[in-house]
Amino acid sequence: MPNRVRLAAVLLCILAELAVSLDAVSPQLQSAQSSPSNPSAPAATSDGQWHHFGSPDQPAAPQVSEGAPPSSPLIVLDPAHGGSDTGAHNPNGITESDIVLEYARLMRVALEGEGLRVVLTREGNEDPSFDDRSAIANASRRAIFVSLHVSTTGAPGTARVYSLPAVQQPPILPLVGPNSFPPNAAPNPHPGLRSWDNAQEPFLDLSRRLAELVQIQLAQRFRGSPDVPSAVAIRQLRTIAAPAIAIEVSSVAVPNRNQLDGMNSPLAQAVARAVSDFLPIYAGASP
């Protein structure tokens, strides 16, 4: 996408956010937004350079729910794949990209029923990049990211939740001086900013807690689903500067799409309930 188009896109997204929330933003929140210690304010890029979240790498302004309190978190629903990338599929014409888009649409209705602002990373059969999807969440002051998938394996009618595993700390290397860096490691020129590829790190605990709440709800509605979520290194989640999880439903191997369609409503109810239970935890947290 040309830089001029990208710049126009981010300006549209910023204007949309301001139109919804400007009157409700307190001086304290405005101060926190500009503080380097706020993980959702700083950013970087996937090419290793340092920027702010909400950079010209963003896609066009998404359609955000109207009527919800401007102070409420923005729930970003991410129906995976799209466009020429159908994701998982079977010979009967069932495709992951179609199923998860239907899931996201009904889930949006359920979350809006809880008084929340909701946006989809895609509204139709397009395929935003990983970074474009992440940028929608990272441009918000406070977001929750839920990526939706359908597997090719697993017991039909079950659902699992994933969050990123805890970061493994690298071994401590000896330094040759008080301001030295390990070999081949360059200092961060902007210590208040975080690499785009490491954006999820401050939110790992919150993401795990959200995953636990969602998995509890799924286990109650879909027999055979696990009781606890799993920690898996999912590409899409690592660039999200907010609590972020992935939900995977089984499976496209079913002979009839009706079985997957029948999971839509209870799936939406499960996520809406879990997100509502998570909000007090999120409000009191400082990642």
JOQUIUR-V940788 format. One record per residue. PHI is phi in whole degrees, 0 to 359 (999 if undefined). OMEGA is omega in whole degrees, -180 to 180 (* if undefined). D_CENTER is the distance of its C-alpha to the mean C-alpha in Angstrom with 1 decimal. Layout:
PHI&OMEGA&D_CENTER / PHI&OMEGA&D_CENTER
//
This chain:
999&-180&22.4 / 301&-178&25.2 / 301&-179&24.6 / 296&180&26.2 / 291&179&23.8 / 298&180&20.7 / 297&177&22.3 / 298&-179&23.0 / 295&-178&19.4 / 292&177&18.1 / 296&178&21.1 / 297&-180&20.4 / 295&179&16.8 / 296&180&18.4 / 297&179&21.3 / 295&179&19.2 / 295&180&17.5 / 295&-179&20.9 / 298&-178&22.6 / 278&-165&20.6 / 242&-172&20.6 / 301&-176&23.5 / 292&-175&26.0 / 263&-176&24.0 / 280&-179&23.0 / 279&176&25.4 / 301&-180&27.2 / 296&-180&25.6 / 293&178&22.0 / 299&179&23.2 / 293&-180&24.7 / 295&-179&21.6 / 296&-177&19.5 / 272&-177&22.1 / 281&178&22.4 / 297&-179&21.5 / 279&178&20.5 / 275&-173&17.5 / 295&-179&14.5 / 274&178&12.6 / 273&179&15.8 / 280&179&16.7 / 199&174&15.2 / 205&-176&16.5 / 239&-180&16.4 / 284&178&16.0 / 266&176&19.7 / 90&178&20.5 / 270&-172&21.6 / 247&180&20.7 / 214&173&19.5 / 250&174&17.5 / 300&-173&13.9 / 90&-180&14.7 / 279&179&17.2 / 295&175&18.9 / 278&-178&16.4 / 284&173&14.4 / 280&178&14.9 / 298&-176&17.0 / 301&179&16.2 / 282&179&14.1 / 270&-178&15.9 / 266&179&14.9 / 303&176&16.6 / 258&174&20.0 / 94&179&21.9 / 280&178&19.3 / 302&-179&20.2 / 300&-178&18.9 / 279&-178&18.3 / 287&178&15.8 / 299&176&12.1 / 270&179&10.2 / 270&-179&8.2 / 259&178&5.9 / 263&-173&7.0 / 243&172&6.9 / 289&-171&10.5 / 295&174&11.1 / 66&-177&14.2 / 116&-179&16.6 / 65&179&19.7 / 287&178&22.0 / 268&-178&19.4 / 277&-175&19.9 / 73&178&18.3 / 295&-179&20.3 / 203&177&23.5 / 228&-176&26.9 / 295&-179&30.4 / 275&177&30.4 / 92&177&27.9 / 282&180&24.8 / 237&180&21.7 / 302&-175&18.2 / 299&179&16.9 / 289&-177&19.1 / 298&-175&18.4 / 291&176&14.6 / 293&176&15.1 / 295&176&17.6 / 300&-177&15.4 / 295&-179&12.8 / 296&180&15.8 / 287&177&17.4 / 297&177&14.4 / 299&179&14.2 / 298&-179&17.8 / 296&180&17.6 / 289&176&15.1 / 297&176&17.2 / 296&175&20.1 / 271&179&18.8 / 81&-176&19.1 / 253&172&15.4 / 276&-175&14.1 / 224&174&11.8 / 218&175&10.8 / 258&178&10.3 / 288&171&9.3 / 212&-178&12.8 / 260&-178&15.7 / 214&-174&18.1 / 269&173&19.0 / 250&-176&17.6 / 228&177&15.6 / 299&178&13.4 / 288&176&13.2 / 305&-177&10.4 / 292&178&10.9 / 296&178&11.2 / 295&180&7.8 / 297&-175&6.5 / 298&179&9.4 / 297&177&8.6 / 287&-175&6.2 / 289&177&8.7 / 279&-179&11.6 / 270&178&11.2 / 295&-178&13.3 / 206&-174&11.3 / 225&170&7.8 / 227&-173&5.9 / 245&180&2.5 / 232&179&4.8 / 262&-172&6.1 / 246&-176&9.9 / 218&170&12.8 / 233&-175&16.6 / 268&173&18.7 / 260&-177&22.2 / 229&178&23.4 / 94&-180&23.6 / 294&179&25.6 / 304&179&25.1 / 87&178&23.7 / 249&-178&21.6 / 212&-178&17.9 / 230&180&16.1 / 240&-180&12.9 / 232&166&11.7 / 226&-179&10.3 / 291&176&11.5 / 290&178&15.2 / 299&-179&16.9 / 287&174&18.0 / 275&-178&21.6 / 290&177&23.7 / 292&178&26.1 / 297&179&29.8 / 284&-179&31.6 / 256&178&33.8 / 293&178&37.1 / 254&-179&37.2 / 266&180&40.4 / 195&-176&40.1 / 297&-178&38.4 / 242&-176&36.1 / 275&177&35.7 / 234&177&32.7 / 303&-180&32.6 / 304&177&34.0 / 67&179&31.9 / 252&179&29.3 / 266&178&29.2 / 294&175&28.5 / 290&-178&25.4 / 291&179&27.1 / 229&-174&24.8 / 301&180&24.3 / 282&-177&22.1 / 252&-178&19.4 / 238&177&17.0 / 302&179&16.6 / 305&-178&13.5 / 290&178&13.5 / 248&-174&13.7 / 298&-176&11.1 / 283&-170&9.5 / 307&-179&13.1 / 292&-174&13.8 / 250&-175&11.1 / 301&-180&12.2 / 293&178&14.5 / 295&179&12.3 / 297&178&9.7 / 298&180&12.9 / 294&176&14.3 / 298&179&11.6 / 300&179&12.0 / 297&-179&15.7 / 294&179&15.9 / 293&-179&14.1 / 296&176&16.4 / 301&-179&19.4 / 293&180&19.0 / 293&180&18.6 / 297&179&21.6 / 287&-174&23.6 / 257&-176&23.1 / 236&-177&23.1 / 300&-179&26.1 / 94&176&25.8 / 287&-180&22.1 / 294&179&21.8 / 276&-178&22.0 / 232&179&19.6 / 283&179&16.3 / 243&175&16.4 / 260&-176&15.2 / 224&-179&14.6 / 281&-179&13.8 / 270&-174&11.2 / 306&-174&11.1 / 297&-172&7.7 / 284&-171&6.3 / 290&-178&9.1 / 257&-180&8.5 / 259&178&5.7 / 266&-179&8.1 / 188&172&6.9 / 305&-172&6.9 / 216&179&4.5 / 223&172&6.5 / 236&177&8.0 / 246&180&11.0 / 238&-179&14.1 / 257&177&17.1 / 250&-12&20.6 / 208&178&22.0 / 287&180&23.1 / 285&180&26.5 / 295&-178&27.6 / 287&-176&30.6 / 231&-178&29.7 / 296&-176&26.5 / 303&-180&27.5 / 294&177&26.3 / 289&178&22.7 / 297&-180&23.1 / 292&178&24.6 / 275&-172&21.4 / 299&-176&19.5 / 296&178&20.9 / 297&176&20.7 / 295&179&17.1 / 298&180&16.2 / 296&-180&18.5 / 297&-178&17.1 / 291&180&13.5 / 299&180&15.1 / 294&-178&17.5 / 295&179&15.2 / 296&178&12.9 / 298&178&16.3 / 292&-177&17.5 / 280&-173&14.7 / 303&177&15.2 / 298&177&18.5 / 294&-180&17.2 / 296&-177&14.5 / 296&-177&17.2 / 266&-175&19.6 / 262&175&17.5 / 228&-179&17.9 / 294&*&15.5
//
